[in-house]
Amino acid sequence: MSELEALLRLNMAQGVGAIKCRKLVEHFGSPEAVFGASESQLACVSDIGPRVAYGIREAARSADVESELKLAEQHQVRIVPYTDPSYPRNLRSVYDPPLLLYVKGELKDTDALAMAIVGSRRASFYGQSQAERLASGLATAGFCIISGLARGIDAAAHRGALKAKGRTIAVLGSGLARIYPRENCELAELVTRSGALLSELPMATPPNKGNFPPRNRLISGLALGVVVVEAAVYSGSLVTAKWAAEQGREVFAVPGPVDSLSSRGPHRLIKDGAKLVENVQDIVQELGPLAETLEIEGETVEDPRALSLNAQESQIFNLLSSAPKSIDQIIEETGLPAAATASTLLILEIKKLAKQLSGKRFVKA
């Protein structure tokens, strides 16, 4: 049994989630060794017990891995284990990343610079236009747009990214052989050409209601933050925002008309501390430096906030750090005229990207 076959069997086992699977792999040393253990040995592992142990042994006997692999090949889907170098790095940092990802399309390292946009399936024209506008602006700045391919806001977010010729990833609450909703099959195909469809579920899994809350943790986990555009107070979009907060991601919300039920979710988030969003700059300026630098179109990105700046602002912003620099040092290092340097520093201060200390010294805010 190969590692991939063992992981597929674990993924198909009843009652075994990603956390328990990792415990088993750590305990026995490899996915293959898990299936070499007896039921009693499995049951002795912390948090496993007899019921889960029985499910694993049943998966060893009955899981049709060969058919799963054939179905994936038929649909041009690649199965990416968590040990694969191409596994999304943002997702590695969450509490319970999936053992396997089913991917149709292409994942790139630059997809780590990503923003999720989610919201109501019964979206208004206002909501859809805001989602599309923000997605387009973020995609133009170099962000990959993450959403769930659902009707309404999700579909608008994907369309916005595609219009800007940017990258977008759709995370499904079904298997990739069961695209849902069916009306978005054409959109799904377009997404695969400019990004990827992604699921943690076996290929033929139907879009059952219980699949969507776990799916939402992947949407937030893939991104640096989540933007909520129109949502009820009790909705999947607010579940995604909750996941984002727990995963250490930023939470943003687009305000709407005060008499609209769809505004209550975003307004609740804003009251609870989410960043109010009117434009792309509101999102970008809230993000701090990346954990690791990225190469996007030949340019190094260390801080997403620089993406919203013009060339001169970006030049000075990239020179700043936590160590104070005098205005004379900045003028010398940039080669810019004194007046242009002073006015640009003032703009960076207004944008809350730079802070002036005593003696005309500046640091990155």
C-alpha positions as CSV (number, residue, x, y, z in Angstrom):
1,M,0.0,0.0,0.0
2,S,1.5,3.4,-1.0
3,E,1.3,6.5,1.2
4,L,-1.4,8.0,-1.1
5,E,-3.5,4.8,-1.0
6,A,-3.2,4.7,2.8
7,L,-4.2,8.4,3.1
8,L,-7.2,7.8,0.7
9,R,-8.4,5.0,2.9
10,L,-8.0,7.1,6.1
11,N,-9.8,9.9,4.3
12,M,-12.7,7.5,3.5
13,A,-12.9,6.0,7.0
14,Q,-16.0,6.9,9.0
15,G,-15.5,9.1,12.1
16,V,-11.8,9.9,11.3
17,G,-11.1,13.6,10.8
18,A,-7.8,15.2,10.0
19,I,-6.7,15.6,13.6
20,K,-7.3,12.0,14.5
21,C,-5.5,10.9,11.4
22,R,-2.5,12.9,12.2
23,K,-2.4,11.4,15.7
24,L,-2.5,7.9,14.2
25,V,0.3,8.7,11.7
26,E,2.5,10.2,14.4
27,H,1.8,7.2,16.7
28,F,2.6,4.5,14.1
29,G,5.1,6.4,12.0
30,S,3.5,6.5,8.6
31,P,0.0,6.3,7.0
32,E,0.8,2.8,5.7
33,A,1.8,1.6,9.2
34,V,-1.7,2.6,10.5
35,F,-3.2,-0.1,8.4
36,G,-0.7,-2.6,9.6
37,A,-2.0,-2.1,13.2
38,S,-4.6,-4.3,14.8
39,E,-8.0,-3.0,15.8
40,S,-7.0,-3.2,19.5
41,Q,-3.7,-1.3,18.8
42,L,-5.6,1.4,17.0
43,A,-8.2,1.7,19.8
44,C,-5.4,2.3,22.4
45,V,-4.3,5.5,20.6
46,S,-5.4,8.7,22.4
47,D,-8.8,10.0,21.3
48,I,-9.4,7.0,18.9
49,G,-11.3,4.3,20.8
50,P,-13.1,1.2,19.6
51,R,-15.6,2.9,17.3
52,V,-13.0,4.8,15.3
53,A,-10.7,1.8,15.2
54,Y,-13.5,-0.3,13.8
55,G,-14.1,2.4,11.1
56,I,-10.4,2.3,10.1
57,R,-10.3,-1.5,9.8
58,E,-13.5,-1.3,7.7
59,A,-11.9,1.3,5.4
60,A,-8.9,-1.0,5.0
61,R,-11.3,-3.8,3.8
62,S,-13.9,-1.9,1.9
63,A,-12.6,1.5,0.6
64,D,-12.5,1.3,-3.2
65,V,-9.2,3.3,-3.7
66,E,-8.8,2.0,-7.3
67,S,-12.2,3.4,-8.4
68,E,-11.4,6.7,-6.6
69,L,-8.1,7.1,-8.4
70,K,-9.8,6.3,-11.7
71,L,-12.5,8.8,-11.1
72,A,-10.0,11.5,-10.2
73,E,-8.1,10.8,-13.4
74,Q,-11.3,10.8,-15.5
75,H,-12.1,14.3,-14.2
76,Q,-8.4,15.6,-14.5
77,V,-8.2,15.9,-10.7
78,R,-4.9,15.7,-8.8
79,I,-4.9,14.3,-5.3
80,V,-2.4,16.3,-3.2
81,P,-1.4,14.8,0.2
82,Y,-0.3,17.1,3.1
83,T,3.3,15.9,2.6
84,D,3.4,17.3,-1.0
85,P,5.5,20.4,-1.5
86,S,2.7,22.0,-3.6
87,Y,0.2,21.7,-0.6
88,P,-0.9,25.3,0.1
89,R,1.3,26.9,2.7
90,N,-1.4,29.0,4.3
91,L,-3.4,25.9,4.9
92,R,-0.5,24.1,6.6
93,S,-0.7,26.7,9.4
94,V,-4.3,26.0,10.5
95,Y,-5.3,23.7,13.4
96,D,-6.7,20.8,11.3
97,P,-5.5,21.0,7.7
98,P,-6.9,18.2,5.5
99,L,-4.8,15.0,4.9
100,L,-5.6,15.3,1.2
101,L,-6.7,17.9,-1.2
102,Y,-8.5,17.1,-4.5
103,V,-7.3,19.8,-7.0
104,K,-8.6,20.5,-10.5
105,G,-6.5,23.2,-12.0
106,E,-3.2,24.6,-10.7
107,L,-2.0,25.7,-7.3
108,K,0.8,28.2,-7.2
109,D,3.1,29.4,-4.4
110,T,1.9,33.0,-5.1
111,D,-1.6,31.9,-4.0
112,A,-0.4,32.5,-0.5
113,L,-1.2,36.1,-1.2
114,A,-4.9,35.5,-1.1
115,M,-8.2,37.1,0.2
116,A,-11.5,35.3,0.7
117,I,-14.7,36.9,-0.3
118,V,-18.0,35.3,0.9
119,G,-21.6,36.2,1.5
120,S,-25.2,35.5,0.9
121,R,-26.5,33.1,-1.8
122,R,-29.6,35.4,-2.1
123,A,-27.5,38.4,-2.8
124,S,-28.8,41.8,-3.9
125,F,-27.5,43.6,-7.0
126,Y,-25.7,45.9,-4.6
127,G,-24.0,43.0,-2.8
128,Q,-22.9,41.2,-6.0
129,S,-21.6,44.4,-7.5
130,Q,-19.5,45.2,-4.4
131,A,-18.1,41.6,-4.3
132,E,-17.2,41.7,-7.9
133,R,-15.6,45.2,-7.6
134,L,-13.5,44.2,-4.6
135,A,-12.4,40.9,-6.1
136,S,-11.4,42.6,-9.3
137,G,-9.4,45.3,-7.5
138,L,-7.7,42.7,-5.3
139,A,-6.9,40.4,-8.2
140,T,-5.4,43.4,-10.1
141,A,-3.2,44.0,-7.1
142,G,-1.9,40.4,-7.3
143,F,-4.2,38.7,-4.8
144,C,-5.7,35.3,-5.4
145,I,-9.5,35.3,-4.7
146,I,-10.8,32.5,-2.6
147,S,-14.5,31.7,-2.4
148,G,-17.0,28.8,-2.4
149,L,-18.6,28.8,-5.9
150,A,-22.0,29.2,-4.4
151,R,-24.8,31.4,-5.9
152,G,-24.7,35.1,-5.2
153,I,-21.7,36.7,-3.5
154,D,-19.3,33.7,-4.1
155,A,-20.0,33.6,-7.8
156,A,-19.6,37.4,-8.1
157,A,-16.2,37.2,-6.3
158,H,-15.0,34.5,-8.8
159,R,-16.3,36.6,-11.7
160,G,-14.5,39.7,-10.5
161,A,-11.2,37.9,-10.3
162,L,-11.7,36.4,-13.8
163,K,-12.6,39.8,-15.3
164,A,-9.3,41.2,-13.9
165,K,-7.5,38.2,-15.4
166,G,-6.4,37.3,-11.9
167,R,-6.2,34.0,-10.0
168,T,-9.1,32.5,-8.1
169,I,-9.7,29.3,-6.1
170,A,-13.2,27.7,-5.5
171,V,-13.5,25.5,-2.4
172,L,-16.4,23.0,-2.7
173,G,-18.6,21.3,-0.1
174,S,-18.9,18.3,-2.4
175,G,-16.6,16.0,-4.3
176,L,-15.1,17.4,-7.6
177,A,-17.2,14.9,-9.6
178,R,-20.3,16.5,-8.1
179,I,-20.0,20.3,-8.9
180,Y,-22.6,22.2,-6.9
181,P,-24.6,24.2,-7.8
182,R,-25.0,22.8,-11.3
183,E,-25.8,26.2,-12.7
184,N,-22.2,27.2,-11.9
185,C,-20.6,24.4,-13.9
186,E,-19.5,26.8,-16.6
187,L,-18.0,29.2,-14.0
188,A,-16.2,26.2,-12.4
189,E,-14.6,25.4,-15.7
190,L,-13.4,29.0,-16.0
191,V,-12.0,28.9,-12.5
192,T,-9.9,25.8,-13.3
193,R,-8.2,27.8,-16.2
194,S,-7.3,30.7,-13.9
195,G,-6.7,28.9,-10.6
196,A,-8.3,25.7,-9.2
197,L,-11.3,23.9,-7.8
198,L,-10.5,22.4,-4.5
199,S,-12.1,19.9,-2.1
200,E,-11.1,17.7,0.8
201,L,-14.0,15.3,0.1
202,P,-13.9,12.1,-2.0
203,M,-14.7,12.6,-5.6
204,A,-18.4,11.5,-5.6
205,T,-19.4,13.1,-2.3
206,P,-22.8,14.8,-2.7
207,P,-23.3,18.4,-1.4
208,N,-24.8,17.4,1.9
209,K,-25.5,20.2,4.4
210,G,-23.0,19.0,6.9
211,N,-20.1,19.4,4.5
212,F,-20.3,23.1,4.3
213,P,-19.2,24.3,7.8
214,P,-15.9,22.2,7.5
215,R,-15.5,23.5,4.0
216,N,-15.6,27.1,5.3
217,R,-12.5,26.6,7.4
218,L,-10.6,25.8,4.2
219,I,-11.8,29.1,2.6
220,S,-10.5,31.1,5.5
221,G,-7.4,28.9,6.0
222,L,-6.3,29.5,2.4
223,A,-6.5,33.3,2.8
224,L,-4.8,36.1,4.7
225,G,-8.3,37.4,5.6
226,V,-12.0,37.1,4.9
227,V,-14.3,39.8,3.5
228,V,-18.0,39.3,4.2
229,V,-20.4,41.0,1.8
230,E,-24.1,40.6,2.7
231,A,-25.0,37.8,5.2
232,A,-27.6,36.9,7.8
233,V,-26.5,36.9,11.4
234,Y,-26.8,33.1,11.5
235,S,-25.2,32.1,8.2
236,G,-22.3,30.1,6.7
237,S,-20.5,33.4,5.9
238,L,-20.3,34.3,9.6
239,V,-19.1,30.8,10.3
240,T,-16.3,31.5,7.8
241,A,-15.6,34.7,9.6
242,K,-15.5,32.8,13.0
243,W,-13.0,30.3,11.5
244,A,-10.9,33.2,10.2
245,A,-10.7,34.8,13.7
246,E,-9.7,31.5,15.2
247,Q,-7.1,30.9,12.6
248,G,-5.5,34.3,13.2
249,R,-6.8,35.8,9.9
250,E,-8.1,39.3,9.4
251,V,-11.9,39.8,9.2
252,F,-13.4,42.5,7.0
253,A,-17.1,43.4,6.4
254,V,-18.8,45.6,3.8
255,P,-21.6,47.7,5.2
256,G,-25.0,47.8,3.6
257,P,-28.4,49.5,3.9
258,V,-29.5,49.5,7.6
259,D,-33.0,48.3,6.7
260,S,-31.7,45.2,4.9
261,L,-31.7,41.8,6.6
262,S,-28.6,40.9,4.5
263,S,-26.7,43.8,6.2
264,R,-27.1,42.4,9.7
265,G,-24.3,39.9,9.4
266,P,-21.6,42.4,8.2
267,H,-22.9,45.0,10.6
268,R,-22.6,42.6,13.5
269,L,-19.0,41.8,12.5
270,I,-18.2,45.5,12.4
271,K,-19.6,46.0,15.9
272,D,-17.5,43.1,17.1
273,G,-14.3,44.6,15.7
274,A,-14.1,43.6,12.0
275,K,-12.6,46.2,9.7
276,L,-15.2,48.2,7.7
277,V,-14.5,48.0,4.0
278,E,-15.3,50.6,1.4
279,N,-12.5,49.9,-1.1
280,V,-9.5,47.7,-1.8
281,Q,-7.1,50.0,0.1
282,D,-9.1,49.5,3.3
283,I,-8.3,45.8,3.0
284,V,-4.6,46.0,1.9
285,Q,-3.7,48.6,4.5
286,E,-4.9,46.4,7.3
287,L,-2.6,43.5,6.4
288,G,0.9,43.4,7.9
289,P,4.1,41.9,6.6
290,L,4.0,38.3,5.2
291,A,5.6,35.5,7.1
292,E,7.5,34.6,4.0
293,T,8.3,36.8,1.0
294,L,6.6,36.0,-2.4
295,E,7.7,36.5,-6.0
296,I,4.8,37.9,-8.1
297,E,5.5,38.7,-11.7
298,G,9.2,39.1,-11.0
299,E,8.8,41.4,-8.0
300,T,9.4,40.5,-4.4
301,V,6.4,41.1,-2.0
302,E,7.2,41.3,1.7
303,D,4.3,43.5,2.8
304,P,0.9,43.4,0.9
305,R,0.3,47.0,1.9
306,A,2.9,48.1,-0.7
307,L,0.6,46.7,-3.5
308,S,-1.8,49.7,-3.1
309,L,1.0,52.3,-3.5
310,N,2.4,54.1,-6.5
311,A,6.1,53.6,-7.5
312,Q,7.4,56.5,-5.4
313,E,5.3,55.6,-2.3
314,S,6.4,52.0,-2.6
315,Q,10.0,52.9,-2.9
316,I,10.0,54.9,0.3
317,F,7.7,52.4,2.1
318,N,10.1,49.5,1.3
319,L,13.0,51.4,2.8
320,L,11.3,51.9,6.1
321,S,11.4,49.3,9.0
322,S,11.2,49.3,12.8
323,A,14.6,51.0,12.9
324,P,14.2,54.8,12.6
325,K,15.6,56.5,9.6
326,S,16.1,60.3,9.2
327,I,14.6,62.1,6.3
328,D,18.1,62.9,5.1
329,Q,18.9,59.1,5.0
330,I,15.7,58.5,3.0
331,I,16.6,61.2,0.5
332,E,20.1,59.8,0.1
333,E,18.9,56.2,-0.4
334,T,16.1,57.0,-2.8
335,G,17.8,59.8,-4.7
336,L,14.5,61.7,-4.7
337,P,14.2,65.4,-4.3
338,A,13.7,66.6,-0.7
339,A,10.2,68.1,-1.4
340,A,9.0,64.9,-3.1
341,T,10.4,62.8,-0.2
342,A,8.7,64.9,2.4
343,S,5.3,64.9,0.6
344,T,5.4,61.1,0.0
345,L,6.3,60.5,3.7
346,L,3.3,62.7,4.6
347,I,1.0,60.6,2.3
348,L,2.4,57.4,4.0
349,E,1.6,58.9,7.4
350,I,-2.0,59.7,6.3
351,K,-2.4,56.2,5.0
352,K,-1.1,54.9,8.4
353,L,1.8,53.1,6.8
354,A,4.6,55.3,8.3
355,K,5.0,57.0,11.6
356,Q,7.1,60.1,12.3
357,L,9.3,60.2,15.5
358,S,11.1,63.1,17.0
359,G,13.9,64.7,14.9
360,K,12.2,64.0,11.6
361,R,12.9,60.2,11.9
362,F,10.5,57.7,10.3
363,V,9.5,54.1,10.9
364,K,7.2,51.7,9.2
365,A,3.8,51.8,11.0
